[in-house]
Amino acid sequence: MSEHLSREDTEQLIQVVNTWYAGQIMKERRADRPDPERLKALQDGLAACAADRKALNSAGPQEADEIAARYAARAKELDGQ
């Protein structure tokens, strides 16, 4: 990653993605015919956010940059939807 993000910025990116997953889970649960596979994928994504947020607390600089890059890309992808 060419740009180093602070841990606070990375936490904000994780929160953006986390919020998206939580919103999609609510929509899916309220659907007339919820898709169990999509719901499971969304729940897995939400769990990954929690795990990465926890990992960020003890991550070294390289791992923190990898987490930041992953969430920057995911947030950009979700913004385009």
C-alpha positions in Angstrom: 0.0 0.0 0.0 1.5 3.3 -1.0 -0.3 5.4 1.5 0.0 4.6 5.2 -3.2 5.0 7.1 -3.3 5.7 10.8 -4.9 3.0 13.1 -7.8 5.5 13.7 -8.4 5.8 10.0 -8.2 2.0 9.6 -10.7 1.6 12.4 -13.0 4.1 10.7 -12.8 2.1 7.4 -13.6 -1.1 9.3 -16.6 0.6 10.9 -17.9 1.7 7.4 -17.7 -1.8 6.2 -19.2 -3.2 9.4 -22.1 -0.8 9.2 -22.8 -1.9 5.6 -22.8 -5.6 6.6 -25.1 -4.9 9.5 -27.5 -2.9 7.3 -27.6 -5.6 4.7 -28.2 -8.3 7.3 -31.2 -6.3 8.5 -32.6 -5.9 5.0 -32.1 -9.6 4.3 -33.8 -10.7 7.5 -36.8 -8.4 6.6 -37.1 -9.7 3.1 -40.2 -11.7 2.2 -38.0 -14.7 1.4 -34.6 -14.2 3.1 -31.7 -16.0 1.3 -30.0 -18.1 3.9 -26.7 -18.3 1.9 -26.6 -14.5 1.5 -27.4 -14.1 5.2 -24.6 -16.4 6.1 -22.1 -14.6 3.8 -23.1 -11.3 5.3 -22.8 -12.6 8.9 -19.3 -14.0 8.0 -18.3 -10.6 6.7 -19.5 -8.9 9.9 -17.6 -11.4 11.9 -14.5 -10.7 9.8 -14.8 -7.0 10.7 -14.9 -7.8 14.4 -11.9 -10.1 14.0 -9.9 -7.6 12.0 -10.7 -4.8 14.5 -9.4 -7.0 17.3 -6.3 -8.0 15.3 -5.6 -4.3 14.5 -5.0 -3.6 18.2 -2.0 -5.9 18.4 -0.9 -5.7 14.7 2.6 -4.7 13.7 3.0 -2.0 11.0 2.9 -4.4 8.1 -0.2 -6.3 9.3 -1.9 -3.0 10.1 -1.1 -1.7 6.5 -2.5 -5.0 5.1 -5.8 -4.6 7.1 -6.0 -0.9 6.0 -5.5 -1.8 2.4 -8.1 -4.6 2.5 -10.7 -2.3 4.1 -9.9 0.7 1.9 -10.6 -1.5 -1.1 -13.8 -3.0 0.4 -15.1 0.4 1.4 -14.4 1.7 -2.1 -16.2 -1.3 -3.6 -19.2 -0.9 -1.4 -19.4 2.8 -2.2 -19.7 1.9 -5.9 -22.8 -0.3 -5.2 
